Amino acid sequence: MSKTRRTTTAVAAIAVTTGIAVALGGCASASGPGITTLNFFQFKGEALEDFAQIIADFEAENPDIKVIQNQVADADTAIRTLLVKDRVPDIITLNANGNFGRLAQAGVFRDFSDDPILDTINPAVQEILADLGSYGDEVNGLGYVNNANGVIYNMDIFEEQGLEVPETWDEFIAVCDALVDAGIQPFYGTLADSWTAIPSWNALGAYPAQDGFFDELRAQGADVGPDSAVSFEKDFAEVMDRQYELFSYMQDGYRGRTYDDGNAAFANGESAMLLQGIWATNPILQVNPDIRIGIFPYPTDKAGESLLVSGVDVVFTMGKNSPHQEAAQRFLDYVFQPDVIEAFAASQNMVPSVEGAELGDDPALQSVKPFFDEGRITGFIDHQVPPSIPLIPIDQQFLFEGDATAALKALDNEWRKVAARTIPVTGD
């Protein structure tokens, strides 16, 4: 769900093409006497130019190190291929999703437990990574920048209508009703792109998912169901009810509108809110540079207890046995310097992980800052759901038909299928 940005220079295009070839060929070797060449596996296409500038600045300060940026489109597949072939890049960035967690659990990444960089990172960010998975008690990645999944709102509309950012669920619904009474569309729905339902499911589901819900779900294996200690049927009924309630405030025809339609409509003032994340703000601003955007977390029942769902958009890691550890460490030390991460985060419209690093001036970024400062963030729960479970189609069908019982039973049933295939059965 990250934002897209067109790479406009011929140099960048050549870098991408060359990078893919180098990445598929494995780690680069030294390119001259006294020069160490690092292979930098980089998954984020829209960050290619930013990392190119970081590399140029680093190389100017470290003339004995050359860094080759290898940007690949399908990073999850590419990194698994390289790891299987024992062609591990010296430095790796990935999106911190379920795939990262599974690779970390396999023990292929370095343990950063004693790395001084770790002491500079917001502990709540590292907790999100730990929840995805690690090799034993190791720390297998360093969070770099984070996104924010919340309710995007038009600050001018809220001010004109005298509306405050809601801090409880009842206040949230009251805001929706007040907008309807004023003749203003509360939300713009975009279910023609089925994935656009998942941001709200992630945010609402974050509350019952606290306190080890998914750990217990995995421990139950194929025994998940209405009578198990935890299950979707038992614990997510309110999540579905509240998601369905929010979608009742969508515009007519929302099933046929796309993500791009929603960004443009919101930018043009056709709705007061959008159930998306910070990745949508740049596309919105491209349509209307003058719009003032804020983000608030989906509230729960009690004021002051809201959690902001956030994903680690970029995580840095290294192979467990990299032959160029010292040079790679120097590059890591450089990219985690506050001024370097601040510039990168501002360009990517993200939140830097390093404590004390300044956020950009964008109002949307500033509106989520208190939640990062206070550690009131939590990860995307769909990262905990095995990819073979058709979560998105199940949720989309639920929003079309309104049958929460059927949707929750389907999720439990799919979980049991995966567990039966992957969890060994032990006998007496």
C-alpha positions in Angstrom: 0.0 0.0 0.0 3.0 2.3 -0.3 2.7 5.4 -2.5 4.0 5.3 -6.1 6.2 7.9 -7.7 7.4 7.9 -11.3 11.2 7.8 -11.7 11.9 10.5 -14.3 15.6 10.4 -15.0 17.4 8.2 -17.5 20.1 7.6 -14.9 17.6 6.2 -12.4 16.2 3.9 -15.1 19.6 2.6 -15.9 20.3 2.1 -12.2 17.1 0.0 -11.8 17.9 -2.2 -14.8 21.5 -2.7 -13.8 20.5 -3.3 -10.2 18.2 -6.1 -11.0 21.0 -7.9 -13.0 23.5 -7.5 -10.2 21.0 -8.6 -7.5 20.1 -11.8 -9.4 23.8 -12.5 -9.9 24.6 -12.4 -6.1 26.9 -10.2 -4.1 29.3 -7.9 -5.8 33.0 -8.2 -5.2 35.7 -5.7 -4.6 36.2 -3.4 -7.6 39.8 -2.3 -7.0 42.7 -2.2 -4.6 41.5 -1.2 -1.1 37.9 -0.8 -2.3 35.1 -2.9 -0.8 31.9 -3.1 -2.9 28.7 -3.6 -1.1 25.6 -5.1 -2.7 22.6 -3.1 -1.4 19.3 -5.0 -2.0 16.6 -2.3 -2.0 12.9 -3.1 -2.5 11.3 0.3 -2.7 11.1 1.7 -6.2 9.9 5.1 -5.2 13.0 5.4 -2.9 15.6 4.8 -5.6 16.6 8.4 -6.0 16.7 9.0 -2.3 18.9 6.1 -1.6 21.1 7.1 -4.6 21.7 10.4 -2.9 22.4 8.7 0.4 24.9 6.4 -1.3 26.6 9.3 -3.1 27.0 11.2 0.2 28.2 8.1 2.1 30.8 7.2 -0.6 32.1 10.8 -0.5 32.9 10.3 3.2 34.0 6.7 2.8 36.1 6.5 -0.4 37.2 2.9 0.4 33.6 1.6 0.1 31.4 1.4 -3.0 27.7 0.7 -2.7 25.7 -0.8 -5.5 22.0 -0.2 -5.2 20.0 -3.2 -6.5 16.3 -2.2 -6.7 14.0 -5.1 -7.6 10.2 -5.0 -8.2 9.2 -8.3 -6.6 11.5 -8.1 -3.6 9.9 -10.9 -1.5 10.4 -13.4 -4.3 13.9 -12.1 -5.2 15.3 -12.2 -1.7 14.0 -15.7 -1.1 15.7 -16.8 -4.3 19.0 -15.2 -3.4 18.9 -16.7 0.1 18.2 -20.2 -1.2 21.1 -19.9 -3.6 23.3 -18.6 -0.8 23.8 -15.3 -2.6 23.0 -13.1 0.3 23.3 -9.3 -0.3 25.6 -7.4 2.1 22.8 -5.0 3.1 19.1 -5.6 2.7 16.0 -3.4 3.0 12.5 -5.0 3.0 9.0 -4.0 3.9 8.3 -5.4 7.4 5.5 -7.8 6.5 4.7 -11.4 7.1 7.4 -12.5 4.6 10.1 -10.6 6.6 8.9 -12.3 9.8 9.1 -15.8 8.2 12.6 -15.2 6.9 13.7 -13.8 10.3 12.3 -17.0 12.0 14.4 -19.1 9.6 17.6 -17.6 11.1 19.0 -16.1 7.9 19.5 -12.6 9.2 22.1 -11.1 11.5 21.4 -10.6 15.2 21.4 -6.9 16.0 20.8 -7.3 19.7 24.2 -5.7 20.6 24.2 -3.1 17.9 24.4 0.5 19.3 21.9 1.6 16.6 19.2 -0.4 18.4 19.5 2.0 21.3 18.5 4.9 19.1 15.3 3.4 17.7 11.8 3.9 19.1 11.2 0.6 21.1 7.6 0.5 19.9 8.9 0.3 16.3 11.1 -2.7 17.2 8.2 -4.3 19.0 6.3 -4.3 15.7 9.2 -6.1 14.1 9.4 -8.6 17.0 5.7 -9.4 16.7 6.3 -10.4 13.0 8.8 -13.0 14.0 12.5 -13.5 14.9 15.0 -16.3 15.3 14.7 -17.1 19.0 15.3 -14.0 21.1 17.4 -12.3 18.3 16.8 -8.9 16.9 16.8 -9.5 13.1 16.1 -6.1 11.7 16.3 -2.4 12.4 13.2 -0.3 11.7 14.0 2.7 9.6 10.7 4.5 8.7 7.1 3.9 9.5 3.8 4.6 7.9 0.5 5.3 9.6 -2.9 3.7 9.0 -5.8 5.8 10.3 -8.7 7.9 9.2 -7.6 10.7 6.9 -9.7 13.8 7.4 -10.1 17.2 5.7 -9.0 19.7 8.4 -10.9 22.6 6.8 -14.2 20.7 6.7 -13.8 19.7 10.3 -13.1 23.3 11.4 -15.9 24.7 9.3 -18.4 22.3 10.8 -17.0 22.8 14.4 -16.0 19.1 14.6 -13.4 17.8 16.9 -11.2 14.7 16.2 -13.1 11.9 17.9 -11.5 10.1 20.8 -14.1 7.4 21.4 -16.2 5.2 19.0 -19.4 7.0 20.0 -17.8 10.3 19.2 -16.7 8.9 15.8 -20.2 7.9 14.9 -21.5 11.3 16.1 -19.1 13.0 13.7 -20.4 10.9 10.8 -24.0 11.7 11.7 -23.2 15.5 12.0 -21.6 15.4 8.5 -24.7 13.7 7.1 -27.0 16.3 8.7 -24.8 19.0 7.1 -25.1 17.4 3.7 -21.5 16.4 3.6 -20.4 12.9 2.6 -18.6 11.3 5.5 -16.5 8.7 3.6 -15.6 7.9 0.0 -15.6 4.1 -0.5 -13.4 2.4 -3.2 -14.3 -1.3 -3.1 -13.7 -1.8 -6.8 -10.1 -2.2 -5.4 -10.9 -4.9 -2.9 -7.7 -4.3 -0.8 -9.0 -0.9 0.2 -11.3 -2.6 2.8 -8.3 -3.9 4.7 -6.9 -0.7 6.2 -10.1 -0.3 8.3 -10.1 -4.1 9.2 -6.5 -3.8 10.3 -7.3 -0.7 12.5 -10.4 -2.0 14.1 -9.0 -5.5 14.5 -5.9 -4.2 16.3 -7.8 -3.9 19.6 -8.9 -7.6 20.0 -5.5 -8.6 18.6 -3.6 -7.2 21.5 -2.3 -9.4 24.3 -1.1 -12.3 22.1 -4.3 -13.1 20.1 -2.4 -14.4 17.1 0.2 -16.3 19.3 -2.7 -18.1 20.9 -4.4 -18.7 17.5 -1.2 -20.3 16.2 -0.8 -22.4 19.4 -4.3 -23.8 18.9 -3.4 -24.9 15.4 -6.3 -26.8 13.7 -8.5 -26.6 16.8 -9.6 -23.0 16.1 -13.3 -22.5 16.2 -16.2 -21.1 18.2 -15.3 -23.2 21.3 -11.6 -22.6 21.3 -9.9 -20.1 23.7 -9.6 -17.5 20.9 -10.9 -17.4 17.4 -12.2 -14.9 14.8 -15.7 -16.0 15.6 -15.3 -15.3 19.3 -13.1 -12.2 19.2 -13.8 -10.3 16.0 -17.6 -10.0 15.9 -17.4 -6.3 17.0 -14.7 -5.6 14.5 -17.0 -6.7 11.7 -20.0 -4.9 13.1 -18.1 -1.6 13.3 -16.5 -1.9 9.9 -19.9 -2.5 8.4 -21.3 0.5 10.3 -18.6 2.7 8.8 -19.3 1.5 5.3 -22.9 2.4 5.8 -21.7 6.1 5.5 -20.1 5.6 2.1 -21.4 7.3 -1.1 -23.7 5.6 -3.5 -21.9 3.4 -5.9 -18.8 2.9 -3.7 -18.5 -0.7 -4.8 -17.5 0.5 -8.3 -15.0 3.2 -7.3 -11.2 2.6 -7.2 -8.4 3.7 -4.9 -7.5 6.5 -7.4 -11.1 7.6 -7.6 -11.2 7.9 -3.8 -8.0 9.9 -3.6 -9.2 12.3 -6.3 -12.7 12.7 -4.8 -11.3 13.4 -1.3 -8.8 15.9 -2.7 -11.7 17.7 -4.4 -13.7 17.9 -1.2 -16.3 15.2 -2.1 -15.9 13.6 1.3 -14.7 14.7 4.7 -12.8 11.5 5.5 -11.1 8.6 3.8 -10.4 5.1 5.4 -6.8 4.9 4.2 -3.3 5.5 5.5 -0.5 8.0 5.1 0.5 6.4 1.8 -2.5 8.1 0.2 -1.6 11.7 1.2 0.9 12.2 -1.6 -1.6 11.2 -4.4 -4.2 13.4 -2.7 -1.8 16.4 -2.6 -0.9 15.8 -6.3 -4.6 16.5 -7.1 -5.0 19.4 -4.6 -1.8 20.8 -3.2 -3.7 23.2 -1.0 -5.8 20.6 0.9 -5.0 20.4 4.7 -5.0 16.7 5.7 -4.8 15.2 9.2 -4.9 11.6 10.4 -6.4 10.2 13.5 -6.5 6.5 14.8 -9.7 4.6 14.8 -11.0 5.2 18.3 -12.0 2.6 20.8 -14.6 2.8 23.6 -12.5 4.8 26.1 -10.8 8.1 25.4 -7.1 8.1 25.6 -6.8 4.4 24.7 -6.7 4.6 20.9 -3.9 2.9 19.1 -2.4 4.0 15.8 -1.8 1.1 13.4 1.6 1.5 11.8 3.8 -0.7 9.7 7.6 -0.5 9.4 7.8 0.6 5.8 11.5 0.0 5.5 13.5 -2.3 7.7 17.3 -2.7 7.4 19.0 -6.1 7.9 22.0 -8.1 6.9 22.8 -11.7 6.2 24.0 -13.7 9.2 27.4 -14.4 7.7 28.1 -11.4 5.4 31.7 -11.3 4.3 31.7 -7.5 4.4 30.4 -6.9 7.9 32.7 -4.0 8.8 32.0 -2.0 5.7 28.2 -2.8 5.8 28.1 -1.7 9.4 29.7 1.6 8.4 26.9 2.1 5.9 24.2 1.2 8.5 25.7 3.7 11.0 25.6 6.4 8.3 22.0 5.8 7.2 20.7 5.9 10.8 22.3 9.3 11.5 19.4 11.7 12.4 19.9 14.1 9.6 20.1 11.3 7.0 16.9 9.5 8.2 15.1 12.8 8.6 15.7 13.7 4.9 14.7 10.3 3.7 11.5 10.2 5.9 10.4 13.6 4.8 10.9 12.7 1.1 8.9 9.5 1.5 6.3 11.1 3.8 7.1 8.6 6.5 7.9 8.7 10.2 11.6 8.2 11.1 12.2 5.4 13.6 15.2 7.1 15.4 14.1 8.8 18.6 14.5 12.6 18.5 14.6 12.7 14.7 12.4 15.5 13.4 9.3 14.8 11.3 8.5 16.7 8.2 6.2 19.7 8.3 3.3 17.9 6.6 0.2 18.3 8.9 -0.6 14.6 8.4 2.8 13.6 9.8 2.5 16.0 12.7 -1.0 14.7 13.6 0.4 11.2 14.2 3.6 12.3 16.0 2.1 12.0 19.5 1.3 8.4 19.0 4.8 7.5 18.0 6.3 9.7 20.9 4.0 7.9 23.4 4.6 4.4 21.9 0.9 4.1 21.2 1.4 2.2 17.9 0.8 -1.4 16.9 1.4 -3.4 13.8 -0.8 -4.4 10.8 -2.7 -7.6 11.8 -3.1 -8.8 8.3 0.7 -9.4 8.4 -0.1 -12.1 11.0 -2.6 -13.9 8.6 -1.0 -16.5 6.4 -1.0 -15.4 2.7 -2.9 -18.5 1.6 -5.9 -17.3 3.6 -8.1 -15.2 1.3 -8.6 -12.4 3.8 -9.3 -9.7 1.3 -12.0 -11.5 -0.7 -13.7 -12.6 2.5 -13.8 -9.1 3.9 -15.0 -7.6 0.6 -17.8 -10.2 0.4 -18.8 -9.4 4.0 -19.0 -5.7 3.2 -21.2 -6.5 0.2 -23.5 -8.9 2.0 -23.3 -8.0 5.6 -23.1 -11.5 6.9 -20.5 -11.3 9.7 -21.1 -14.8 11.0 -20.3 -16.3 7.6 -17.1 -14.1 7.2 -15.8 -15.1 10.6 -16.5 -18.7 10.2 -14.7 -18.6 6.8 -11.6 -17.0 8.4 -11.6 -19.7 11.1 -12.1 -22.5 8.6 -9.3 -21.2 6.4 -7.0 -20.9 9.4 -7.7 -24.5 10.3 -6.8 -25.6 6.8 -3.5 -23.8 6.9 -2.7 -25.2 10.4 -3.5 -28.7 9.3 -1.0 -28.4 6.5 1.8 -26.7 8.4 1.6 -27.8 12.1 2.8 -31.3 12.8 0.5 -33.6 14.6 2.0 -35.5 17.6 0.7 -38.7 19.1 0.8 -40.2 22.5 
